[in-house]
Amino acid sequence: MTATPRISVVVPCHNYGRFLGEALESVLAQALPPTEIVVVDDGSSDDTLAVASRYPVRVISRSPARGAPRTFNDGVAATSEVLFTILSADDRLHPRFLEATAAALSRDPGAAFAYVQAETFGAMAGQTIGGPFNARKLRYTNYLVGTALMRREAWDRTGGYALDLAGGLEDWDLWLSYIEHGMYGVYVPEVLFLYRRYAAVSRNTVDVGAWFRLYRQIRRRHPRLFRGPQWWLDVDFVAARLVYMVGDLAAGRGSPLLLMLYERWVARRGRRPLPGPGADTGR
C-alpha cells in the first residue's frame, strides 16, 4: 500500500490580505490535503494577520518586510515535509493540484519538481502558461509559473531563492539552479493553477531595461549554462527568444525546425551554446 504523500504549503503574503482567504480556501479544498500550511506575513500593514487567524494555518510574521526571495526561503525553512509548494497569496490552486503533481513525482522519482499548466485570471484572463520541460528553452524564456511541487532535498541542493534578485525573476533563477545541478522538472499538462494578473504594474512586471539587467545578473549566477562574452550572450538570447516566440505562436511550444535553423546559425559562428543538463528531454 502506497503511503499518502506528506506535503507542506507555504503562502507568502505582503499586503494581500484581501486575496489571502481565496488562496487558503483553495489549499483547504485540495483532494490531497496538505500536512501543514505556513503563512509568512512579510511586514504587511493590512489585515493579513486577521485573515490568516481564521484558518488552520501556522503564521510566521516579521517586520519590516524583507522581500519576496527571503520570504520564500524563510517559509520553506519553516516546513517539515519532504514535498512543498509555494502559493502566492493572490493566486489559487485547482482542487487537484497537489494530487496531480504528487502523482507525477511518484511516477518519476528522478524529477526534482512537478509543475502544471497555468491559466490567468483577473485583469488579463484566459491566457495559458506552461509546456513540457525543456532545459534549453528555460535558458532563454521562463515559461513556468513559480508554483510547483518540489522535493525539499533537491531544493536544498540549489540553495533556494537568490536573495540578490529581489527585483523579480527569482523563480526563473531557481529553475536554472535545478538545471545547473543536473536536475529537471516533470510537466502535468492540465490547467491546475490560477495566476492572477493585474492591469496596473505589479512586482513581477518590470521595465525592459531593468528586466534585461536582471537577466544578465541571472546569467552571471549560472556560468555553466551561459558561456562566452556578454555581447555574444546578448545576441544568442535575442535570436533564441525570436525562435521560441515564433515556435510558440505556431505550435504552442518551441518549433523543432526553427530551433534546428537557429542551432546551425550558432554553430557556423563557432560558439555553440552549452546545453544545460537534461536539455530537450521533453519531460
HELIX and SHEET records of a PDB file:
HELIX    1   1 GLY A   17  LEU A   28  1                                  12    
HELIX    2   2 THR A   48  ALA A   52  1                                   5    
HELIX    3   3 ALA A   68  ALA A   77  1                                  10    
HELIX    4   4 PHE A   97  ARG A  107  1                                  11    
HELIX    5   5 ALA A  135  LEU A  138  1                                   4    
HELIX    6   6 ARG A  152  THR A  158  1                                   7    
HELIX    7   7 GLU A  170  GLU A  180  1                                  11    
HELIX    8   8 VAL A  208  ARG A  221  1                                  14    
HELIX    9   9 GLN A  230  ALA A  251  1                                  22    
HELIX   10  10 PRO A  256  ARG A  268  1                                  13    
SHEET    1   A 7 ARG A  58  ARG A  62  0                                        
SHEET    2   A 7 GLU A  36  ASP A  42  1                                        
SHEET    3   A 7 ILE A   7  CYS A  13  1                                        
SHEET    4   A 7 LEU A  83  ILE A  86  1                                        
SHEET    5   A 7 LEU A 149  ARG A 151 -1                                        
SHEET    6   A 7 PHE A 113  GLY A 122 -1                                        
SHEET    7   A 7 THR A 128  ILE A 129 -1                                        
SHEET    1   B 8 ARG A  58  ARG A  62  0                                        
SHEET    2   B 8 GLU A  36  ASP A  42  1                                        
SHEET    3   B 8 ILE A   7  CYS A  13  1                                        
SHEET    4   B 8 LEU A  83  ILE A  86  1                                        
SHEET    5   B 8 LEU A 149  ARG A 151 -1                                        
SHEET    6   B 8 PHE A 113  GLY A 122 -1                                        
SHEET    7   B 8 GLY A 185  ARG A 197  1                                        
SHEET    8   B 8 ARG A  92  LEU A  93 -1                                        
END                                                                             
